[in-house]
Amino acid sequence: MSISVRGVTRAGGKVYVRLGAPSGMRGASLSARALLPDGREVPCELYPDGDAAWVACLAVLDVTQILVLNDAQSGHVVLERPIDPQRAKWES
C-alpha cells in the first residue's frame, strides 16, 4: 500500500495534510494518529476526500509531529511521516 503526501497547509489553528493513494486503493479504510517526539499521542483526525484520498487534521504545535497511518483492517503502518510546523507555515 503506497500512500503519498500531496500537500501540507495550515489554517485556523490546524495543520492539514492531503494524502493520496493509487486508484487500486479506492475505498481503503485507514486510521490516523499523531505522535510527539517523546512518543505521546496528540489529537489527529482523518477525513475522506474522494475515492483514494484523505485529509489528516493535526493541531498546530511548536514541535514536529509524526503522522502515522494504519490500514484499519490489518493494523499495518502504511505511512509514517514527520510533519514540521515551520514547513507547514511556509507551504501555506
Secondary structure in CASP SS format (residue, H / E / C, confidence):
PFRMAT SS
TARGET T0000
AUTHOR 0000-0000-0000
METHOD secondary structure of the structure
MODEL  1
M C 1.00
S C 1.00
I C 1.00
S E 1.00
V E 1.00
R E 1.00
G E 1.00
V E 1.00
T E 1.00
R E 1.00
A E 1.00
G C 1.00
G C 1.00
K E 1.00
V E 1.00
Y E 1.00
V E 1.00
R E 1.00
L E 1.00
G E 1.00
A C 1.00
P C 1.00
S H 1.00
G H 1.00
M H 1.00
R C 1.00
G C 1.00
A C 1.00
S C 1.00
L E 1.00
S E 1.00
A E 1.00
R E 1.00
A E 1.00
L E 1.00
L C 1.00
P C 1.00
D C 1.00
G C 1.00
R C 1.00
E E 1.00
V E 1.00
P C 1.00
C E 1.00
E E 1.00
L E 1.00
Y E 1.00
P E 1.00
D C 1.00
G C 1.00
D C 1.00
A C 1.00
A E 1.00
W E 1.00
V E 1.00
A E 1.00
C E 1.00
L E 1.00
A E 1.00
V C 1.00
L C 1.00
D C 1.00
V C 1.00
T C 1.00
Q E 1.00
I E 1.00
L E 1.00
V E 1.00
L E 1.00
N E 1.00
D E 1.00
A C 1.00
Q C 1.00
S C 1.00
G C 1.00
H C 1.00
V E 1.00
V E 1.00
L E 1.00
E E 1.00
R E 1.00
P E 1.00
I E 1.00
D C 1.00
P H 1.00
Q H 1.00
R H 1.00
A H 1.00
K H 1.00
W H 1.00
E H 1.00
S C 1.00
END
